[in-house]
Amino acid sequence: MTPQSTFMVVAPLADGQEENLRSLLASMNALPGMADPDNRLVPFGQFERLQFARFVVLDAPTEEDIVVYDIPPSGWPTSLVFLGDCDGPADAVLAELAERAGPGLRQIFAFCRDFSADGYLLEWMRRHEQRPAASYVNWIGRTVAQAREEQALRAALLDHLQNGGAVGNGQPPSAVHQRLARFVESERQSGRLRLTPPEPTPFDWRVRNALHAAGVPLALLALAPFLLLASPVLVYQLRSREKSDPEFAPHPGAEHLSRTAELEDHDVTNQFTIFGDLKPGRFRLWTTMFFLWLLDYSARHVYRRGYLTRVRTIHFARWVFLDNKKRLFFASNYDGSLESYMDDFINKVSWGINLVFSNGIGYPSTDWLIKRGARNEQAYKRVLHRHQLPTDVWYKAYPGLTAVDLERNSRIREGIERPAMTDTEAREWLRLL
């Protein structure tokens, strides 16, 4: 199994360069916000381990919101963000990008304050990396190559069936399965189909993952007595803030909504980027850190096969602290429209959204951290829209395929590689086609 990883390069822009940078980034797109996989600057489609990538000009349009706490805005320098989700170690993918797309990346990063045209590109990107506090992968171990090969497998099987292959009068489902398996084997032998076996799971990753799987519960067990003793104080701190925190959800404005909407729905999958300030004080920061720590653990060891709690539409997501943990950045790749994405969380896991995002300025008021909040649908959606940023360039390695499609295709492959099936099993498997 090849585990997935992430990278995120963040660098402030030089003064007065935002417009020029946005113009250059737009030249990489085939559609508004949608990268041409073969664009001249960073031809994403040539990098076989890159699942998703994006460039975002990161400003802070809601930074004035903190004045409701009688705190002056701290100021955020408009920055460039380059992030990606990939197969294998992120550092290896960054190195490959630097080697094969170096001239284009240098042209892009030249708009950043401290970038030197004759400097060491890979080292510069490493210096500006920001690690996530939590990240989610829809299916740990599913690579770009696997996604593409399994889609080709399904297409070949459908074409074969539509042309009368493997069908005979009165054939039991198990016999149809056997004939399809023989067809696939012949296609593989001829080189028309590839089904690459998974690579061995890296030993160091297995060790780190096992230590993490055991370490977090042990840490929680050790913390439990202290949390229990501190619970009256923690409850008081929480409830006093929930009752006094300002709540405001102004309309984000038609121009902002139009700007973000024109970048959406060019594929069955969309991108989402938000950025905002945390509520002031250590209590809110520590609460956010604690629940992101638990979320990261759950994503690595519990929700690792197609689901984030009850939500099935997310491919990748990450939560990243920026600006000395005063601000939180969130980016995801999800299937369907933004409206359905927001509704999914409201209807299926509003309590989970509250645990993290209720610590952001302006979020709808919660009770006991998990109640209300996102259930205040219109206020919740206005807050998300206000904090959403347009993604300047976005790339997906397997356009047209949803997370559910990828899972179905993997089940088709698993079935075709089984040596035999009962009629009942084969009937269920054939329904996938």
N, C-alpha and C positions, 0 to 999 in steps of 0.2 A: 504494500500500500504506500502511495506517495501522499504524505500529508500536505495541507495547504498552509500558506503563510501570507503576510501582508507587508507592504512598505508604504511609507507616507513621508514625502519630502516637503518641508514648509520653509519658505524663505521670503523675507520682506522685499517688496519692490522698491526700486529706486524712485525718487520723486518724479512725478509727472509722466510715468511710463505705463500707467494702467491702460489707457486707450490704445496705445501702440501694441501692447501685449495682447489685448483682446482681439485686435485685428489679426495678428499673426496666428493666434490659436484658432480663430474662425476659419483660416485658410486650410486647416487640417480636416475640416468636416465635409461630409457628403450631403448631410442634411443639418438643419440647425441643432447644434449640440452633439450630433452623431458623427463620430470619427469615420473618415475613410480609412479602412484597414491598411491601405497601401499609400497613405499620404506620405509626402516627401520628407517630412520632419521626423516623425516617429511612426514608422510603418508597423503598427501593433500586430497586424495579421501575420507577420513573419516570426513572431515570438511564440513558440508552441507551448510554452508553460504559463503564458499570461491569460488569465481568465477574464478579468475586468480591469479597466484602467480609466482614469479621468484626470483632467486638469481643471482646477477651479481657482478663479481669482477670489481670494478670501478677504472680504471686507466685513465690517461689523455694523450693519445698518440699524441694529437695535441697541447700540452701546449706550445711548442716552437713557435707556430705561432704568438704569441703576439710580438715577436721581430721585426716584420715589422713596429710596431709603436714605435720602439726604447725604448721599455719597457722590462726589463728582466722578464723571467717566474717566477711566484710566487711559483711554486711547489705545487703539489697536492699529498697528501699521498694516496697510493693505498688503497682502502677501500672495504668493503663488503656492498652490498645493498640487503636488503630483503624487497620486496614490494608485496602488494596484493590488489585486488579489491574484495569487499565483500558485503554481504547483512546485513543491519543493522549497528549499531555503530562499527567502526573499533576497538575501544578499547576493546569491548566485544570479538571480534574475536581474537585479540592479546592475551587476557587473556585465551581464550580457547586453543590457540596454545601453550602458555606457560605451561598450565596445562597438556595437553594430549600429547604434543610432546616435553616436556621440556628436556629430556635427549639428544635427537637428536639436538635440537637447541643449547644446551650448548656445544655439541661437535663441532658444526659449529662455534659458536661465540667465542670459545676458541682461535681461530686464531687472534682475535682482541686485540688491545693494552691494553685496560683497562677493559677487561672482567674478572671477578672473578668467578671461578668454584663454589664457595659456596655462591655467591651473589644472590640477588633477581632478577631473570631473567626478569620478566615482568617490573619491575621498570627500569632495565637497557635498555630494548627495548624502553620504553617510553622516557627515557632521550635522546635517539639517534634518535628519530623520526624527520622527516622533512616533513612539510606540503606543499602541492602543491600550487603554485600561481594560477593555473587553472587546472581543471579536466573536463573530458567529460565521460558521461555514455550514451551508445547507447539508452537504454530504461529504464528510471528511474522507478523503481518499479518491474521490472521483476527479480525474484529470481532464484537461482539455482534449487530449487524444482520445480518452475513453468516451467522452461525450460525443465527439465527432464520429468515431468508429461505430458506436452503438446506434446513432441516428442513421448512418449508412446501412447498417444491418437491417434495421426496420424497413427502410425504403426498399432494399433489395427483396426482402420477404414479401412486402406488399405487392411489388411489381410482379414477382413470381406467382403469387396467388391470383392476381388479377388477370394474368395471362394463362391461367389454367393449371399452373404447376401444383403438384402435391394433392390434387383433388381427384377423387374417384368415387363412383357411386357406391354408397354403403360403407365407405371407409370409416373405421372407428377413429376418434380423435387421436389416440396414441399412435396409430399408423401415419396419420397426417403429420404429426410431430416428427416421427422418424424420417419421413420423406423430406421434410423441410430441413432437418439436421443434415441429411446427406447433401441437399442442395447447397447449404451454407459451407459445408466442408469442401465441396468442389469449387465454390467461388473463392475460398481461401487458398486452395491449392493453385488456382489459376492466377492469383494475385489481385483479383477484382475486389476482394473484401479483406480487411485486416481486423483482427481482434487481438490486440496486443495484450499478453498476460500482464497482470499487475507486477510492479517491481517490488522487491523485498522492502519491508518497512525499515527505515534507518534505525540502527540499534540505539544511537544516542537519543533519537526522538522517543523511542519506546521507553527508555529509562526515564527521561524527563517527564513523559506523560504519566507513567506509573507513580513517580514520586509526587507529582502534582495531584493525581487522583487520590492518593492517600494523605497528602500533606494538608490539604484544605480542611477535610473533616477533622483531622487531629487538631488543627489550629482552632477550629470552631469549638471543639470539645474543651480545649484549654481555656478559651475565652468565655465559655458559658457561665462559670461561676461569677466572673467579674461583670458580665452583662446583666446577670440576674440581680446582683447587688446594686448595680447602677440603674436598673430599669425604672425606678420611680423618678429619678432625675431625668433620664432620657425621655420618658413619657411626658414629663412636665415641659421639657425643652421643645419637644415636638408639638404638643398641643398649643402651647403659647404662641409658637410661630405660625401654626396653621390658622389660628384665630386672628393674628395681627398682620400677617404678610399682605402687602397690597396685591390686589388682583386687577389686572386690566388686560383687555383684549381688543384693542382698536382694529378696525379693518385694515388689512395690509395695503389696500389701494389697488385700483384697477390696472395701473401701469405695471406694478410689481407682479400681479397675478398673470397678466398677459405675457410678461417677459419669461416667467418660469414655464407657463403652459405651452409656449411655442417649442420648447425643448422636449416635450413629453409625447409618448404614444407613437413614436416612429417604429417601435418594435413591440413585441408582446411583453418585453421587460423594460422597466424604466429605472432611472437613477434618482436619488434623493440626497440632498446635502443640506444640513442645517447647522447653525452656529449661534451661540448665545451665551450670556453671562449667567453664572450661578448666583443664587441668592447669597448675600454676604454672610460671613461668619463661619467659624470652624465646624459648627454643628452640621450645617448643610453640606459643607465639603466632605466631612467624614462620612455622613450618611450616603452621599453619592459614591464615594470611594468604596464603601462597604458593599453596597448592592451591586456595583459594577464588578467587584471581586467575585461575588456569588454568581452573577450572570455569566462571567467568563468561565467559571468552573462548570456551570450547567451546560454552556454551549460546547465545551470540550468533552464532557463525559456523559451527558444525559441527552441533550438535544443535538445529536450528531448524525442523524439519519432522516433528514427531510422535514423536520418539524422544529419550530421555535415555539414551545408550548403548543398551542393549537393552530398556529399560523404556518402554512406550507409554502407561501409565495416568496420567501426571501432567499436569495442566493448567497449573498455575503452582506455582513454589516459590521460596523466598528464604532466604538465610542472612544474619543481621544481627548484628554485634558490638554489645554493650551494656556499660554499666558500665566505660567506659575499656578496652574490649577484654578484660575479665576473664571475660565471659560471652558465650555464643552463643545466639541465638534462631533457630529454624527453623520455617517454616510452609509447608504445601503443601496443594494440592487434588488429590485422586487418585480414581481409579475403583476400585470393589470394596471389599472389607472390609479392615480394618486388618491382619488376619492375612495375607491374600494380598499386601497391599502390602509388608509386611515380608519375606515369602517371596520376592517378586520381587527385592528387592535382595540378599538372601542368596544366591539361586541364580544371579542374572545379573550382579551387579556388586558383590560383597562387597568387592573390592579398592578400588573407588571410595569406598564408604562408609567404609572404614578410613582413607583418606587424610585425611579431615576429622574424622570423629567419634571416631577413636581418640585425638585430642588432648583429649577431654573426660574429666573425672574419672569413674572407675568403669567405663570402657569395657573390654570383654574384651581381654586382652593380644594384641598383634600381633607378628609376626616380619617384620622388614624393611619395616614399615609396611603392606604389602599382604597378608600372609599371616595366617591365623587370624582373630582379631578377630570380625567378623560371622559367620564360619563356626561359631563357638561359639553356635549358634542360641538356646538357652534363655537363656544369660546376656545375649546381645545384646537379645533381646526384653524381658527384665526391665529392662534399663537404659533402653530406649526408653519402656516403660510408666511407669517411675518418673519420668521427666522430662517426660512428656506432661501438658499442661494442658487442662482442659475449655474449649472455646470457647463463650463465652456466647451469641453471636449470629453466625450464618453465613448468607451469601447467595450464591446461584448464579443467574446470569442465564438459563440454559437448562436447567432441571431435566429429568431423565430422559435426558439425552444424555451419552454417554461421549466420551472423546477419539477413540476409534475410530469412533464414530457421526459425529462432526463431520468426520473425514477422509473417510469414505465419502460423506457428503452433498456435500462439496466436489468429489469425483470425479464424482458424478452431475451436478452443475452444469457442470463442465468438459465432460462428454460431451454434455449437451444443447445447449451453446453451440457445439459443433463443427459446421461446415457439412456435413460428410459423414464417414462411417465405412465401413470395409470390413465384410463380414459377420463376420469374426473379431473385429474390434474391437468391433462392436456387440453381439455375443454376450457378450463379456466385460463390457461396460458394463451390459447388461441384468441380469447376475447381481447387480449392486449393488443392484438393486431387490428 
